Amino acid sequence: MANGKVAVLGTGIMGAAMARNLLAAGMAVRVWNRSKEKAEPLADDGAEVADSTAEAADGADFLVTILPNAEVVGDGALGALADGAVWIQFGTVGIEGCEKLSKLAAEKCVAFVDAPAFGTKQPAENGELVVLASGSEDMKEKVVSVHFGSGEWGNTRG
């Protein structure tokens, strides 16, 4: 899946930079943003701009969300993903929001990785975000194949 299709939902400062880095790495990227005008400049870089989350996610191997809250992510996108797709959630949604999204992913049989990213505009543009991804160990290879920055892989122990 290193050259898989990626849907990026949320193209603000961080999401747009991530999408550009994915495009530069040769991945097919479809983007969506609530304010479409924020996503449209990415078309000049090779991204396909979608009108809905489901359209963005249609057939994607990876769903990348970098949205401000859990309510923005509807389940329409999850049903459109390719079989075996992985949802990588970068947004700042809080503990309850993350639990809600993880449950939604489980209900839709989509692998879920919570991946808080640390950095600002410049590190995002340079592909130098610190990503603390957590999820099942079998997701590590798939997620690491998507280049978002110098990520650290964490596992819950308990």
Backbone as CSV, one residue per row, in Angstrom:
resi,resn,N_x,N_y,N_z,CA_x,CA_y,CA_z,C_x,C_y,C_z
1,MET,0.800,-1.204,0.000,0.000,0.000,0.000,0.841,1.265,0.000
2,ALA,2.134,1.158,-0.130,2.984,2.341,-0.079,2.609,3.367,-1.142
3,ASN,2.038,2.928,-2.257,1.599,3.855,-3.286,0.078,3.863,-3.390
4,GLY,-0.598,3.637,-2.277,-2.049,3.550,-2.258,-2.737,4.883,-2.407
5,LYS,-4.054,4.808,-2.413,-4.892,5.993,-2.507,-5.171,6.516,-1.110
6,VAL,-5.072,7.824,-0.956,-5.270,8.455,0.344,-6.364,9.507,0.244
7,ALA,-7.296,9.471,1.186,-8.294,10.529,1.324,-7.883,11.374,2.512
8,VAL,-7.767,12.667,2.308,-7.417,13.593,3.391,-8.628,14.475,3.648
9,LEU,-9.192,14.342,4.851,-10.330,15.157,5.250,-9.827,16.214,6.215
10,GLY,-9.894,17.459,5.791,-9.387,18.578,6.584,-8.131,19.121,5.943
11,THR,-8.252,20.250,5.242,-7.099,20.800,4.527,-6.755,22.204,5.019
12,GLY,-6.720,22.318,6.337,-6.224,23.549,6.929,-4.708,23.573,6.814
13,ILE,-4.050,24.275,7.689,-2.587,24.419,7.635,-1.888,23.064,7.657
14,MET,-2.247,22.219,8.600,-1.569,20.922,8.738,-2.022,19.937,7.653
15,GLY,-3.325,19.847,7.416,-3.842,18.893,6.446,-3.371,19.172,5.031
16,ALA,-3.322,20.440,4.649,-2.844,20.793,3.309,-1.377,20.415,3.147
17,ALA,-0.580,20.677,4.168,0.842,20.323,4.105,1.020,18.807,4.016
18,MET,0.234,18.070,4.801,0.311,16.605,4.739,-0.068,16.111,3.345
19,ALA,-1.140,16.666,2.785,-1.579,16.253,1.447,-0.488,16.519,0.414
20,ARG,0.154,17.672,0.495,1.231,17.985,-0.457,2.397,17.010,-0.317
21,ASN,2.739,16.651,0.910,3.830,15.697,1.118,3.471,14.319,0.580
22,LEU,2.224,13.917,0.730,1.783,12.631,0.188,1.838,12.649,-1.333
23,LEU,1.411,13.746,-1.930,1.490,13.884,-3.386,2.939,13.833,-3.865
24,ALA,3.823,14.520,-3.149,5.244,14.532,-3.512,5.863,13.141,-3.406
25,ALA,5.298,12.306,-2.512,5.788,10.934,-2.346,5.188,9.984,-3.382
26,GLY,4.356,10.520,-4.280,3.810,9.708,-5.354,2.485,9.038,-5.059
27,MET,1.838,9.426,-3.971,0.557,8.813,-3.640,-0.587,9.565,-4.321
28,ALA,-1.630,8.836,-4.659,-2.844,9.435,-5.211,-3.635,10.000,-4.037
29,VAL,-3.966,11.280,-4.090,-4.600,11.949,-2.959,-5.891,12.636,-3.406
30,ARG,-6.937,12.365,-2.643,-8.222,13.044,-2.832,-8.482,13.809,-1.548
31,VAL,-8.878,15.069,-1.653,-9.037,15.924,-0.475,-10.457,16.456,-0.355
32,TRP,-10.842,16.753,0.878,-12.131,17.361,1.186,-11.938,18.311,2.355
33,ASN,-12.665,19.399,2.325,-12.697,20.338,3.441,-14.093,20.945,3.492
34,ARG,-14.558,21.245,4.706,-15.881,21.869,4.833,-15.968,23.140,4.014
35,SER,-14.907,23.923,4.016,-14.811,25.118,3.165,-14.010,24.698,1.941
36,LYS,-14.705,24.384,0.864,-14.060,23.818,-0.327,-12.920,24.681,-0.845
37,GLU,-13.036,26.005,-0.663,-11.980,26.894,-1.169,-10.631,26.634,-0.509
38,LYS,-10.626,26.028,0.671,-9.348,25.676,1.315,-8.732,24.436,0.686
39,ALA,-9.542,23.593,0.082,-9.037,22.376,-0.557,-8.628,22.615,-2.004
40,GLU,-9.275,23.548,-2.675,-9.073,23.738,-4.105,-7.635,24.021,-4.536
41,PRO,-6.831,24.781,-3.778,-5.444,24.994,-4.217,-4.627,23.700,-4.337
42,LEU,-5.042,22.660,-3.647,-4.316,21.392,-3.717,-4.470,20.712,-5.078
43,ALA,-5.476,21.114,-5.840,-5.639,20.572,-7.197,-4.432,20.939,-8.057
44,ASP,-3.856,22.111,-7.822,-2.670,22.530,-8.575,-1.470,21.634,-8.291
45,ASP,-1.498,20.955,-7.139,-0.411,20.047,-6.771,-0.694,18.608,-7.197
46,GLY,-1.887,18.373,-7.751,-2.220,17.036,-8.226,-3.299,16.316,-7.444
47,ALA,-3.827,16.940,-6.418,-4.896,16.306,-5.640,-6.220,16.432,-6.371
48,GLU,-7.083,15.473,-6.130,-8.452,15.546,-6.622,-9.291,16.121,-5.488
49,VAL,-10.061,17.153,-5.758,-10.884,17.800,-4.742,-12.285,17.195,-4.789
50,ALA,-12.734,16.700,-3.645,-14.037,16.036,-3.545,-15.079,16.981,-2.959
51,ASP,-16.336,16.707,-3.292,-17.445,17.508,-2.781,-18.014,16.986,-1.469
52,SER,-17.672,15.744,-1.106,-18.182,15.158,0.134,-17.127,14.244,0.733
53,THR,-17.313,13.908,2.001,-16.370,12.988,2.654,-16.436,11.613,2.006
54,ALA,-17.643,11.174,1.634,-17.789,9.863,0.999,-17.100,9.835,-0.365
55,GLU,-17.215,10.914,-1.119,-16.543,10.984,-2.416,-15.030,10.963,-2.238
56,ALA,-14.539,11.679,-1.253,-13.092,11.689,-0.990,-12.595,10.299,-0.625
57,ALA,-13.375,9.582,0.157,-12.946,8.278,0.672,-13.188,7.126,-0.294
58,ASP,-13.917,7.359,-1.358,-14.295,6.284,-2.272,-13.080,5.506,-2.779
59,GLY,-12.976,4.256,-2.347,-11.896,3.377,-2.782,-10.536,3.649,-2.175
60,ALA,-10.454,4.534,-1.185,-9.154,4.888,-0.586,-8.618,3.765,0.293
61,ASP,-7.305,3.620,0.281,-6.620,2.662,1.151,-6.358,3.251,2.528
62,PHE,-6.250,4.581,2.567,-6.017,5.288,3.825,-6.994,6.446,3.925
63,LEU,-7.569,6.614,5.099,-8.391,7.779,5.396,-7.619,8.573,6.436
64,VAL,-7.252,9.785,6.081,-6.525,10.674,6.980,-7.476,11.778,7.398
65,THR,-7.704,11.899,8.703,-8.546,12.985,9.193,-7.731,13.884,10.095
66,ILE,-7.819,15.170,9.820,-7.174,16.159,10.658,-8.181,17.293,10.811
67,LEU,-9.191,16.967,11.611,-10.356,17.822,11.789,-10.432,18.316,13.226
68,PRO,-11.147,19.424,13.457,-11.148,20.048,14.782,-11.953,19.327,15.853
69,ASN,-12.857,18.429,15.455,-13.630,17.719,16.471,-14.217,16.441,15.890
70,ALA,-14.666,15.578,16.771,-15.169,14.270,16.360,-16.466,14.365,15.572
71,GLU,-17.243,15.407,15.796,-18.537,15.527,15.135,-18.412,15.772,13.633
72,VAL,-17.306,16.310,13.200,-17.121,16.612,11.783,-16.992,15.325,10.971
73,VAL,-16.455,14.276,11.581,-16.250,13.018,10.873,-17.557,12.229,10.892
74,GLY,-18.190,12.141,9.741,-19.394,11.333,9.636,-19.027,9.919,9.227
75,ASP,-19.966,9.001,9.319,-19.643,7.628,8.952,-19.771,7.371,7.451
76,GLY,-20.207,8.382,6.661,-20.307,8.216,5.216,-18.974,7.881,4.576
77,ALA,-17.918,8.483,5.064,-16.593,8.220,4.507,-16.151,6.783,4.778
78,LEU,-16.472,6.265,5.936,-16.005,4.926,6.301,-16.582,3.845,5.402
79,GLY,-17.826,3.995,5.004,-18.459,3.006,4.141,-17.933,3.013,2.717
80,ALA,-17.238,4.061,2.333,-16.747,4.193,0.961,-15.309,3.693,0.787
81,LEU,-14.632,3.393,1.882,-13.222,2.993,1.820,-13.026,1.643,1.152
82,ALA,-11.826,1.408,0.651,-11.460,0.109,0.092,-11.395,-0.927,1.215
83,ASP,-11.569,-2.188,0.881,-11.416,-3.256,1.873,-9.995,-3.209,2.426
84,GLY,-9.874,-3.363,3.727,-8.560,-3.359,4.365,-7.983,-1.982,4.599
85,ALA,-8.784,-0.948,4.391,-8.302,0.423,4.565,-7.995,0.718,6.032
86,VAL,-7.164,1.719,6.221,-6.762,2.149,7.558,-7.146,3.611,7.737
87,TRP,-7.770,3.920,8.857,-8.137,5.290,9.206,-7.084,5.820,10.161
88,ILE,-6.398,6.882,9.756,-5.380,7.518,10.586,-5.938,8.863,11.028
89,GLN,-6.187,8.993,12.308,-6.870,10.143,12.867,-5.855,11.069,13.522
90,PHE,-5.598,12.224,12.911,-4.631,13.182,13.424,-5.262,14.328,14.204
91,GLY,-6.560,14.502,14.100,-7.223,15.661,14.683,-7.143,15.720,16.199
92,THR,-7.322,16.920,16.715,-7.351,17.125,18.159,-8.801,16.984,18.604
93,VAL,-9.179,15.766,18.941,-10.582,15.488,19.253,-10.814,15.139,20.721
94,GLY,-9.754,15.076,21.521,-9.901,14.749,22.938,-10.136,13.265,23.163
95,ILE,-10.106,12.877,24.427,-10.241,11.467,24.792,-11.618,10.931,24.404
96,GLU,-12.670,11.651,24.773,-14.015,11.184,24.446,-14.236,11.132,22.940
97,GLY,-13.737,12.123,22.229,-13.867,12.129,20.776,-13.144,10.966,20.139
98,CYS,-11.945,10.681,20.627,-11.166,9.563,20.099,-11.880,8.237,20.369
99,GLU,-12.439,8.101,21.557,-13.186,6.879,21.878,-14.382,6.727,20.952
100,LYS,-15.074,7.824,20.678,-16.225,7.806,19.779,-15.804,7.371,18.372
101,LEU,-14.709,7.946,17.879,-14.244,7.617,16.536,-13.745,6.180,16.447
102,SER,-13.060,5.731,17.487,-12.579,4.352,17.523,-13.753,3.373,17.492
103,LYS,-14.791,3.683,18.230,-15.990,2.839,18.248,-16.661,2.839,16.879
104,LEU,-16.764,4.008,16.258,-17.350,4.113,14.921,-16.566,3.268,13.925
105,ALA,-15.249,3.333,13.999,-14.401,2.534,13.107,-14.638,1.049,13.326
106,ALA,-14.727,0.630,14.578,-14.963,-0.786,14.884,-16.310,-1.244,14.330
107,GLU,-17.325,-0.388,14.471,-18.651,-0.729,13.947,-18.633,-0.891,12.439
108,LYS,-17.780,-0.138,11.765,-17.677,-0.186,10.301,-16.575,-1.135,9.828
109,CYS,-15.930,-1.846,10.768,-14.853,-2.789,10.451,-13.692,-2.116,9.711
110,VAL,-13.321,-0.932,10.182,-12.198,-0.188,9.612,-11.107,-0.097,10.677
111,ALA,-9.877,-0.435,10.311,-8.752,-0.320,11.238,-8.556,1.141,11.602
112,PHE,-8.326,1.414,12.883,-8.241,2.791,13.381,-6.919,3.016,14.081
113,VAL,-6.254,4.102,13.729,-5.002,4.499,14.367,-5.149,5.941,14.823
114,ASP,-4.978,6.165,16.115,-4.972,7.531,16.636,-3.537,8.027,16.529
115,ALA,-3.353,9.192,15.924,-2.000,9.652,15.612,-1.844,11.150,15.867
116,PRO,-1.827,11.554,17.127,-1.590,12.974,17.383,-0.275,13.420,16.734
117,ALA,-0.325,14.570,16.094,0.865,15.099,15.425,1.293,16.385,16.125
118,PHE,2.584,16.507,16.351,3.131,17.677,17.014,3.983,18.455,16.028
119,GLY,3.725,19.739,15.939,4.462,20.591,15.033,3.572,21.736,14.584
120,THR,4.134,22.597,13.787,3.411,23.746,13.272,3.501,23.732,11.745
121,LYS,3.186,24.832,11.135,3.136,24.906,9.679,4.449,24.469,9.018
122,GLN,5.566,25.032,9.455,6.837,24.715,8.795,7.216,23.239,8.920
123,PRO,7.167,22.642,10.132,7.471,21.208,10.188,6.505,20.371,9.344
124,ALA,5.236,20.772,9.288,4.273,20.035,8.459,4.662,20.132,6.988
125,GLU,5.007,21.324,6.541,5.406,21.513,5.149,6.674,20.740,4.807
126,ASN,7.577,20.635,5.770,8.854,19.952,5.552,8.791,18.458,5.824
127,GLY,7.611,17.941,6.177,7.487,16.515,6.497,8.219,16.151,7.767
128,GLU,8.280,17.079,8.729,9.039,16.866,9.954,8.158,16.848,11.204
129,LEU,6.891,16.528,11.036,6.013,16.418,12.202,6.435,15.232,13.059
130,VAL,6.232,15.338,14.325,6.401,14.203,15.212,5.017,13.603,15.373
131,VAL,4.873,12.361,14.969,3.587,11.675,14.997,3.675,10.533,16.006
132,LEU,2.801,10.566,16.989,2.766,9.516,18.010,1.574,8.614,17.729
133,ALA,1.753,7.693,16.818,0.662,6.818,16.393,0.475,5.668,17.366
134,SER,-0.778,5.357,17.627,-1.080,4.198,18.467,-2.209,3.404,17.841
135,GLY,-2.019,2.134,17.832,-2.990,1.219,17.255,-2.418,-0.174,17.355
136,SER,-3.064,-1.121,16.718,-2.576,-2.493,16.794,-1.236,-2.607,16.067
137,GLU,-0.407,-3.510,16.539,0.945,-3.681,15.988,0.910,-4.025,14.497
138,ASP,-0.113,-4.747,14.054,-0.172,-5.109,12.641,-0.454,-3.915,11.726
139,MET,-0.859,-2.806,12.282,-1.086,-1.598,11.500,0.201,-0.814,11.277
140,LYS,1.217,-1.099,12.073,2.448,-0.301,12.031,3.039,-0.212,10.628
141,GLU,3.216,-1.342,9.972,3.857,-1.334,8.657,3.035,-0.536,7.646
142,LYS,1.723,-0.690,7.673,0.870,0.052,6.752,0.965,1.557,6.997
143,VAL,0.887,1.945,8.262,0.876,3.364,8.594,2.233,3.996,8.336
144,VAL,3.295,3.294,8.660,4.633,3.837,8.450,4.904,4.021,6.955
145,SER,4.205,3.260,6.102,4.402,3.413,4.656,3.855,4.744,4.140
146,VAL,3.034,5.406,4.947,2.504,6.712,4.594,3.365,7.739,5.309
147,HIS,4.097,8.547,4.556,5.114,9.422,5.135,4.546,10.742,5.619
148,PHE,4.354,10.856,6.925,3.843,12.090,7.508,4.897,12.832,8.319
149,GLY,5.966,12.200,8.636,6.977,12.845,9.467,7.724,11.795,10.253
150,SER,8.447,12.220,11.247,9.272,11.301,12.025,8.423,10.705,13.151
151,GLY,7.536,9.823,12.801,6.591,9.262,13.765,7.204,8.266,14.715
152,GLU,6.649,8.212,15.879,6.978,7.209,16.886,5.757,6.322,17.024
153,TRP,5.950,5.029,17.098,4.849,4.095,17.209,4.669,3.711,18.667
154,GLY,3.480,3.947,19.185,3.194,3.605,20.579,2.156,2.531,20.668
155,ASN,2.266,1.661,21.652,1.264,0.640,21.906,0.763,0.791,23.322
156,THR,-0.535,0.613,23.490,-1.118,0.653,24.827,-0.738,-0.625,25.554
157,ARG,-0.313,-0.480,26.745,0.026,-1.646,27.567,-0.829,-1.588,28.812
158,GLY,-1.274,-2.735,29.233,-2.106,-2.671,30.424,-2.455,-4.016,30.964
